[in-house]
């Protein structure tokens, strides 16, 4: 049996990217991507970037309101400990392209 885990999303960055440093020393960037769903509803999806090269190149000019194309994998991560923990579904980006900058007023 073959398993494929590929996600390609086009949407608007709804929260400015936030850089975090993990206790291990690894850096990650998190942001939310608003993706249009059937109808007129927007689905906010968490996106995480771990790749250092991607962080430096693709995310340096990305801000809230920009339209981007993200591709990567769907991942499930556990946060917390024991019974107080919770599971998060997020997109782990392996590539990203800025489609159109936000319009300034």
C-alpha positions as CSV (number, residue, x, y, z in Angstrom):
1,X,0.0,0.0,0.0
2,X,1.3,3.4,-0.9
3,X,0.7,6.4,1.4
4,X,0.9,10.0,0.1
5,X,0.8,13.0,2.3
6,X,1.0,16.1,0.2
7,X,-0.8,19.4,0.9
8,X,-1.0,22.4,-1.5
9,X,-2.8,25.5,-0.3
10,X,-3.3,28.9,-1.7
11,X,-4.6,31.5,0.8
12,X,-4.0,34.7,2.7
13,X,-1.7,35.1,5.7
14,X,-4.0,36.0,8.5
15,X,-1.5,36.4,11.3
16,X,2.0,37.8,10.9
17,X,4.7,35.1,11.0
18,X,6.1,34.5,14.5
19,X,9.6,33.0,14.9
20,X,10.2,30.7,17.9
21,X,13.2,28.9,19.2
22,X,12.8,25.4,20.6
23,X,14.6,24.1,23.7
24,X,16.7,22.0,21.3
25,X,18.0,25.2,19.6
26,X,16.0,24.6,16.4
27,X,14.1,27.6,15.0
28,X,10.6,27.5,13.6
29,X,8.2,30.0,12.1
30,X,4.4,29.7,12.7
31,X,1.6,31.6,10.9
32,X,-2.0,31.1,10.0
33,X,-3.2,30.8,6.5
34,X,-6.9,31.6,5.7
35,X,-8.0,29.3,2.9
36,X,-11.4,29.8,1.2
37,X,-13.8,26.8,1.9
38,X,-17.0,26.0,0.0
39,X,-19.3,28.9,0.3
40,X,-17.8,32.2,1.6
41,X,-16.3,30.8,4.8
42,X,-12.6,31.1,5.5
43,X,-10.8,28.1,7.1
44,X,-7.8,29.2,9.3
45,X,-5.0,26.7,9.1
46,X,-1.8,26.7,11.1
47,X,1.4,26.5,9.1
48,X,4.8,25.7,10.5
49,X,8.2,26.1,8.7
50,X,11.2,24.2,10.1
51,X,13.5,24.4,7.0
52,X,16.2,27.0,7.6
53,X,16.7,27.7,3.9
54,X,12.9,28.2,3.4
55,X,12.8,30.5,6.5
56,X,15.5,32.7,5.1
57,X,14.3,33.0,1.5
58,X,10.5,32.6,1.3
59,X,9.4,34.1,4.6
60,X,11.6,37.2,4.8
61,X,9.1,39.3,2.9
62,X,5.8,37.6,4.0
63,X,3.5,39.7,6.2
64,X,-0.1,39.6,7.3
65,X,-2.5,40.1,4.3
66,X,-0.1,38.6,1.7
67,X,-1.4,35.8,-0.7
68,X,0.8,32.8,-0.7
69,X,1.0,29.3,-2.1
70,X,2.2,26.7,0.4
71,X,3.1,23.1,-0.2
72,X,4.1,20.6,2.4
73,X,2.8,17.8,4.5
74,X,-0.1,17.4,7.0
75,X,1.2,16.7,10.5
76,X,-0.2,15.9,13.9
77,X,1.7,17.2,16.9
78,X,1.0,16.7,20.6
79,X,1.4,19.7,22.9
80,X,1.4,19.5,26.7
81,X,1.9,16.5,28.9
82,X,-0.2,13.5,30.0
83,X,-3.9,14.0,30.2
84,X,-3.6,17.8,29.9
85,X,-2.1,17.6,26.4
86,X,-3.9,18.2,23.1
87,X,-3.3,17.3,19.5
88,X,-2.7,19.9,16.8
89,X,-3.1,19.3,13.1
90,X,-0.9,21.6,11.1
91,X,0.8,22.0,7.7
92,X,4.6,21.6,7.8
93,X,5.7,23.7,4.8
94,X,8.5,22.4,2.5
95,X,8.0,25.2,0.0
96,X,6.3,28.5,-0.3
97,X,5.7,31.2,-2.9
98,X,4.4,34.7,-2.5
99,X,1.5,35.2,-5.0
100,X,0.5,38.8,-4.5
101,X,1.4,41.4,-1.9
102,X,-1.2,42.9,0.3
103,X,-2.7,46.1,-1.1
104,X,-1.8,49.3,0.8
105,X,-4.3,51.9,1.4
